[in-house]
Amino acid sequence: MTTNSPIKFGTDGWRGQIADDFTYENVRIAAAAIANYVHQYEDAARGVCIGYDTRFGSRAFARVAAEVLANSGIPVQFAAAITPTPALSFGVRERGAAGGIMITSSHNPFQWNGVKYKASYGGSGKPSIMAAIESYLGAPLRQAAASAPITEVDFAPTYISAIENFVDLKKIRESGHQFLVDCMYGAGRGVIAGIFTRAGVPFVEIRGEIDPLFPGINPEPILPHIRAAQLAVVEHKCHAGLITDGDADRIGAVDEQGNFVDPHKIFAVLLRWLLERKQWPGDVTRAFNTTRMLDRICAKYGRKLHEHGIGFKYVCDLMLEQEILIGGEESGGIGLSRHLPERDGLLNSLLLANVMADEGKTLGELVAGLQQEFGEHHYGRVDLHIAEEIKQNAIARAKGKVESIAGMKVLRVESLDGIKFFLDNPEAAGKPNAAESWLLLRASGTEPLLRVYAESCSPESVGRLLEAGRAFVMEESR
């Protein structure tokens, strides 16, 4: 791979491996494309906000991007310090900027970095925006007669004030709950710790130091990377562990016994609280690969649910078009339109603490209550890094006639985003209100990766489905 490797903008932007394809040269190419887009479609005089995370070279890469925009005549508000992605997005909207650039690759391994673009409304660029930016890749940069200024600003204070005011910190303090806060060495470091300190909420923070190597983990709040949080919650006798990813726009959690609480359960806990306690208006959205427990909750409270493709851009689109209360995706990206059309792991962490305070329960008790009322829902995912030929072959076979998986009859197939099999699981007959069993195969469009997702009525059933999915994918490669 050379330094002028093709750059492809995905849901939020472009990612690459540092010093391989994520180079100063390619960051300049990406920044020039964004600059040309802003000149063509936005009011360039409003400027662009630029932030960066804790990854290797992020501030330097951000400075390179800032210089490109400034040289084209676009004023830049440049982060004075490491900034969470939702804080940068909030700053874009609050300051009336034309857009924003965030240097991060979110939850990817330490070798990666990236360029995210945030639109003027404070969220991911619509597909049409990202396509327009991509069309300018390699085009000559518009040069200004004089460079625009680059001004250092602190995006944190107004953002932190906004999320503090969104929740009832007094009630969280009075609940007596203690929290484990795990920043995964990411950009969320110190944010919740500072809020809890000022509010008098007891907490323990781990992995809040800067370490661009993210030692031993990927900064993604799922197993096995949250093992340290599982141990620390038990050791410090906390009532929940609140975990944010590398750029703090995604959330994960651990209950008081150290059990991983996946993003599906977090979404369900928040949704039920919003509908039961807050009774705020609006529809609900969920991605194709998320739990169908959300459907059952929406049905109980008479709320319309929108199912869409995988990626937060679909949530953002719906939030901009109609009244949406909350929307989210499988990977821990959850957004509330009253705050931003954007994922926010920090706000969602505070909201979880708020739910626990309102209900007078630990996180584990909240999840158990959901499972009892809406039926047992268990979830799993396997990422298969495989050759492109194997990936395409598996998808082609999945589109054909598949009659059974893991000994379960295929009842129906859906193909909104990937191939999803709904299955007749005999185990469900013995469980009241059991979850539907399904298996989803989805191939990455940008790398040799295929993900297998499953939901069912028991952890054992999920395990069998995932193993059957893996075997199906690898069948022709043996």
C-alpha positions in Angstrom: 0.0 0.0 0.0 1.4 3.4 -0.9 1.0 6.8 0.7 -1.5 7.8 -2.0 -3.8 4.9 -1.4 -7.4 5.5 -2.3 -9.4 7.2 0.5 -13.0 6.1 1.0 -15.4 8.0 3.2 -17.8 5.7 5.1 -20.5 6.5 7.6 -18.6 9.3 9.3 -15.4 9.6 7.3 -12.3 7.8 6.5 -10.0 5.5 8.6 -6.6 4.0 7.9 -3.5 2.5 9.4 -1.0 5.1 10.7 2.1 5.4 8.5 0.6 3.0 6.0 -2.3 4.8 4.4 -3.1 7.3 7.2 -0.3 9.7 6.5 0.1 13.5 6.5 -0.3 13.5 2.7 -3.5 11.6 2.8 -4.9 13.7 5.6 -4.2 16.7 3.5 -6.1 15.1 0.6 -9.1 14.3 2.9 -9.0 17.8 4.4 -8.9 19.4 1.0 -11.9 17.5 -0.1 -13.8 18.7 3.0 -12.6 22.3 2.3 -13.9 22.1 -1.3 -17.2 20.7 -0.1 -17.6 23.5 2.5 -16.8 26.2 0.0 -19.4 24.7 -2.5 -22.3 23.8 -0.2 -21.9 25.6 3.1 -21.2 29.1 4.3 -17.4 28.9 4.6 -17.2 32.1 6.6 -18.9 30.3 9.6 -15.7 28.2 9.9 -15.0 24.6 10.8 -14.3 23.1 14.3 -11.5 20.6 14.6 -10.9 18.2 17.4 -8.7 15.1 18.2 -8.5 12.1 20.5 -5.8 10.4 22.5 -4.3 8.4 19.5 -0.8 8.6 18.3 -0.3 11.8 16.4 -3.9 12.9 16.6 -3.1 16.5 17.5 -0.5 16.7 14.7 -2.8 15.3 12.1 -5.5 17.7 13.3 -3.1 20.6 12.9 -2.3 19.5 9.3 -6.1 19.4 8.5 -6.5 22.8 10.1 -3.7 24.3 7.9 -5.3 23.0 4.7 -8.7 24.5 5.6 -7.1 27.8 6.7 -5.1 28.1 3.5 -8.3 27.8 1.5 -9.8 30.7 3.5 -11.9 28.8 6.0 -11.5 30.0 9.6 -10.7 27.1 12.0 -11.7 26.7 15.7 -9.0 24.3 16.9 -9.4 22.2 20.0 -7.0 23.3 22.8 -7.0 19.8 24.3 -8.1 16.2 23.7 -11.8 16.3 22.9 -14.6 13.6 22.9 -16.4 13.3 19.5 -19.8 14.3 21.0 -18.2 17.5 22.5 -16.9 18.4 19.1 -20.3 17.7 17.5 -21.9 19.9 20.2 -19.4 22.6 19.5 -20.2 22.6 15.8 -23.9 23.2 16.4 -23.5 25.5 19.4 -21.0 27.8 17.6 -22.9 27.8 14.3 -20.0 26.4 12.4 -20.2 25.1 8.8 -19.0 21.7 9.9 -16.5 19.8 12.0 -13.5 17.5 11.6 -12.6 14.9 14.3 -9.3 13.1 14.2 -10.1 9.7 15.6 -10.7 6.1 14.6 -13.1 5.5 17.5 -12.9 1.9 18.7 -10.3 0.6 16.2 -6.9 -0.9 17.3 -4.1 1.5 18.2 -2.5 1.3 14.7 -5.5 3.1 13.2 -6.5 6.7 13.0 -9.2 8.5 11.0 -11.0 11.6 9.9 -14.6 12.0 10.9 -16.8 14.7 9.4 -19.6 16.3 11.4 -22.2 18.4 9.6 -23.5 21.8 10.7 -26.4 20.2 12.7 -24.0 18.5 15.0 -24.1 14.9 13.8 -22.8 12.5 11.2 -22.9 13.8 7.6 -25.8 12.4 5.6 -24.9 9.9 2.9 -25.3 12.7 0.3 -22.9 14.9 2.2 -20.3 12.1 2.5 -20.6 11.3 -1.2 -20.1 15.0 -2.1 -17.0 15.2 0.0 -15.7 12.0 -1.6 -16.2 13.4 -5.0 -13.7 16.1 -4.3 -10.9 13.7 -3.3 -7.8 14.6 -5.4 -9.4 17.8 -6.7 -7.2 21.0 -6.6 -7.7 22.9 -3.4 -9.3 26.3 -3.7 -6.6 28.8 -2.5 -7.4 32.0 -0.8 -5.6 35.3 -1.2 -4.8 35.1 2.5 -5.0 32.3 5.0 -7.9 32.4 7.5 -7.1 32.3 11.2 -6.7 29.2 13.3 -8.0 29.9 16.8 -7.6 27.6 19.7 -10.8 27.0 21.7 -12.0 24.7 24.5 -15.0 22.7 23.4 -15.5 21.0 26.7 -17.1 23.5 29.1 -20.4 24.2 27.3 -20.7 20.5 26.3 -20.1 19.3 29.9 -22.6 21.9 31.1 -25.2 20.6 28.6 -25.0 17.0 29.7 -24.9 17.9 33.4 -28.1 19.8 32.9 -29.7 16.9 31.0 -29.7 14.6 34.0 -30.6 14.8 37.7 -27.3 14.8 39.5 -28.8 15.5 42.9 -30.9 12.4 42.6 -27.9 10.3 41.4 -26.0 11.5 44.5 -28.8 10.8 46.9 -29.3 7.3 45.5 -26.1 6.1 47.3 -24.9 4.3 44.2 -21.2 4.1 43.5 -20.0 3.9 40.0 -17.0 2.5 38.1 -15.9 4.8 35.3 -13.8 3.2 32.5 -12.5 5.6 29.8 -10.5 2.9 28.0 -7.5 5.3 27.7 -9.8 7.4 25.4 -11.0 10.9 24.9 -13.7 10.6 27.6 -11.0 10.8 30.3 -11.9 12.9 33.2 -15.3 14.0 31.9 -17.6 11.9 34.0 -15.1 11.9 36.8 -15.2 15.7 36.9 -19.0 15.8 36.8 -19.3 13.2 39.6 -16.7 15.0 41.7 -18.5 18.3 41.5 -21.9 16.6 42.2 -20.6 14.5 45.1 -21.3 11.2 43.4 -19.0 8.4 44.6 -17.0 6.8 41.8 -13.7 5.0 40.9 -12.1 5.9 37.5 -9.8 3.4 35.7 -7.9 3.6 32.4 -8.1 7.4 32.4 -4.5 8.0 31.6 -3.3 8.7 28.1 -1.7 5.7 26.4 -1.9 5.7 22.6 -1.1 2.0 22.6 -4.3 1.1 24.4 -2.3 -1.7 26.2 -3.8 -5.1 25.7 -7.1 -3.9 24.3 -9.0 -2.3 21.5 -10.8 0.7 22.9 -14.2 -0.8 22.2 -16.6 -1.3 25.2 -17.4 -5.0 24.6 -15.8 -8.3 25.7 -13.0 -9.1 26.1 -11.8 -5.5 26.2 -13.8 -4.5 29.3 -12.4 -7.3 31.5 -10.6 -4.6 33.7 -14.0 -3.0 34.4 -15.6 -6.3 35.3 -12.9 -6.9 37.9 -12.8 -3.3 39.2 -16.6 -3.2 39.7 -16.5 -6.2 42.0 -13.3 -5.1 43.8 -14.7 -1.7 44.6 -18.2 -2.9 45.3 -19.7 -0.6 42.7 -23.4 -0.7 41.6 -22.5 -0.4 37.9 -19.6 0.2 35.6 -19.9 2.9 32.9 -17.6 2.5 29.9 -16.9 4.7 26.9 -14.9 3.9 23.8 -11.9 5.6 22.2 -13.6 8.8 21.2 -16.4 8.5 23.8 -19.4 8.4 21.5 -20.2 4.7 22.3 -21.2 3.1 25.6 -20.8 -0.2 27.3 -21.6 -1.2 30.9 -21.0 -3.8 33.6 -23.4 -4.7 36.4 -22.7 -4.9 40.1 -21.6 -8.6 39.8 -19.2 -7.9 37.0 -21.5 -9.2 34.2 -21.2 -7.4 30.8 -24.3 -5.5 29.9 -24.4 -5.2 26.1 -25.5 -2.1 24.3 -28.9 -3.7 23.4 -29.8 -4.0 27.1 -28.5 -0.4 27.7 -30.7 0.8 24.9 -33.7 -1.1 26.3 -33.1 0.2 29.8 -33.0 3.8 28.6 -36.0 3.4 26.3 -38.2 2.0 29.0 -37.3 4.8 31.4 -37.9 7.5 28.7 -41.3 6.1 27.9 -42.4 5.2 31.5 -40.8 8.1 33.5 -40.2 11.0 31.1 -43.0 10.3 28.7 -41.3 12.4 26.1 -42.9 12.3 22.6 -41.4 10.8 19.5 -40.7 7.6 17.6 -37.9 5.1 18.1 -35.3 3.9 15.7 -33.1 0.8 15.7 -30.6 -0.7 13.3 -31.3 -4.1 11.5 -28.8 -5.9 13.8 -30.2 -4.7 17.2 -32.4 -6.5 19.7 -36.1 -7.0 19.0 -36.8 -6.5 22.7 -37.0 -2.8 21.6 -40.0 -3.7 19.4 -41.8 -5.3 22.4 -41.2 -2.2 24.6 -42.4 0.1 21.9 -45.5 -2.0 21.4 -46.4 -1.8 25.1 -46.1 2.0 25.1 -47.7 2.5 21.7 -44.6 4.1 20.0 -43.8 3.6 16.4 -40.5 1.9 15.8 -38.4 2.5 12.6 -36.0 -0.3 11.6 -33.2 0.8 9.3 -29.8 -0.1 7.9 -26.6 -0.5 10.0 -24.9 2.8 10.8 -25.8 5.8 12.9 -26.2 7.9 9.7 -29.7 6.3 9.3 -30.6 7.4 12.9 -29.3 10.9 12.2 -31.3 11.1 8.9 -34.6 10.2 10.7 -33.9 12.6 13.5 -33.5 15.4 11.0 -36.7 14.5 9.1 -39.2 13.8 11.9 -39.8 13.6 15.7 -37.5 10.8 17.0 -37.1 10.3 20.7 -34.2 7.9 20.7 -32.3 5.9 18.1 -29.3 3.6 18.1 -27.2 0.8 16.7 -25.7 -2.5 17.9 -22.2 -1.1 18.7 -23.3 1.1 21.5 -24.1 4.2 19.5 -27.3 5.7 21.0 -28.6 9.2 20.5 -31.4 11.4 21.9 -32.7 14.1 19.6 -33.3 16.5 22.5 -29.5 16.6 22.9 -27.9 16.0 19.5 -28.6 13.9 16.4 -25.4 12.1 17.4 -24.1 9.2 19.5 -23.0 10.2 23.0 -21.4 7.6 25.3 -20.8 10.2 28.0 -24.4 11.4 28.2 -25.7 7.9 28.0 -23.5 6.9 31.0 -25.0 9.7 33.0 -28.5 8.7 31.9 -27.9 5.1 33.1 -27.0 6.4 36.5 -30.1 8.6 36.4 -32.3 5.5 35.6 -30.8 3.6 38.5 -31.5 6.5 40.8 -35.1 6.9 39.7 -35.8 3.2 39.9 -33.8 2.6 43.1 -32.1 -0.4 41.5 -28.7 -1.6 40.5 -28.0 -2.1 36.8 -28.2 -5.8 37.2 -31.7 -5.5 38.7 -32.8 -3.2 35.9 -31.7 -5.8 33.3 -33.3 -8.7 35.1 -36.6 -6.7 35.3 -36.5 -6.2 31.5 -35.8 -9.9 30.9 -38.7 -10.9 33.1 -41.2 -8.5 31.6 -40.3 -8.6 27.9 -38.9 -12.1 27.7 -35.3 -13.4 27.8 -33.2 -11.8 25.0 -29.6 -12.9 24.6 -27.2 -11.6 22.0 -23.8 -12.4 20.5 -21.5 -11.4 17.6 -18.5 -12.9 15.9 -16.2 -11.0 13.5 -14.6 -13.2 10.8 -11.5 -11.8 9.2 -11.6 -13.8 6.0 -10.5 -13.6 2.4 -12.7 -11.6 0.1 -13.5 -14.7 -2.0 -14.8 -16.6 1.1 -16.8 -13.6 2.2 -18.6 -13.1 -1.2 -19.1 -16.9 -1.5 -20.8 -17.0 1.9 -23.2 -14.1 1.1 -24.0 -15.6 -2.3 -25.0 -19.0 -0.7 -26.9 -17.2 2.1 -29.0 -15.5 -0.7 -29.9 -18.9 -2.0 -32.3 -21.5 -0.5 -31.2 -22.2 3.1 -33.7 -24.4 4.9 -32.2 -24.8 8.3 -29.4 -23.4 10.5 -28.1 -25.1 13.7 -30.9 -27.7 13.3 -33.6 -24.9 13.3 -36.0 -24.5 10.4 -35.7 -21.2 8.6 -39.1 -19.4 8.9 -38.3 -16.3 6.9 -35.4 -14.3 5.5 -35.0 -10.5 5.5 -32.3 -8.6 3.6 -32.5 -4.9 4.6 -28.8 -4.9 5.4 -27.2 -8.3 5.1 -29.0 -11.7 5.2 -31.1 -12.3 8.3 -32.6 -15.7 9.0 -35.5 -16.1 11.5 -35.6 -19.5 13.0 -38.0 -22.0 14.6 -36.1 -22.7 17.9 -37.6 -25.6 19.9 -36.1 -24.2 23.1 -38.4 -21.2 22.9 -41.5 -23.4 23.4 -40.5 -23.9 27.0 -39.9 -20.3 27.8 -42.6 -17.7 28.5 -42.5 -14.8 26.0 -39.2 -16.1 24.5 -37.3 -14.0 22.2 -37.4 -14.7 18.4 -34.3 -16.5 17.3 -32.4 -15.0 14.4 -29.0 -15.1 12.7 -27.6 -12.3 10.6 -24.7 -12.4 8.1 -23.3 -9.1 7.0 -20.2 -8.5 4.9 -18.1 -5.3 5.2 -18.1 -3.2 2.1 -14.6 -1.9 2.8 -12.5 -4.8 4.2 -12.3 -8.6 4.1 -14.5 -8.9 7.2 -17.9 -10.6 7.7 -19.9 -10.3 10.9 -22.2 -12.9 12.3 -24.9 -11.7 14.7 -27.4 -13.8 16.6 -30.2 -13.2 19.2 -32.1 -16.0 21.0 -33.8 -17.0 24.2 -30.7 -18.3 26.0 -26.9 -17.8 26.0 -26.5 -21.4 24.9 -28.8 -21.0 22.0 -26.9 -17.9 20.9 -23.6 -19.8 21.1 -25.0 -22.6 18.9 -26.3 -20.1 16.3 -23.0 -18.2 16.1 -21.0 -21.4 15.7 -23.4 -22.6 13.0 -23.1 -19.2 11.3 -19.3 -19.5 11.4 -19.4 -23.0 9.9 -21.7 -21.8 7.2 -19.4 -19.0 6.2 -16.3 -21.2 6.2 -18.0 -24.2 4.5 -16.6 -23.8 1.0 -13.1 -22.8 2.3 -12.3 -26.3 3.7 
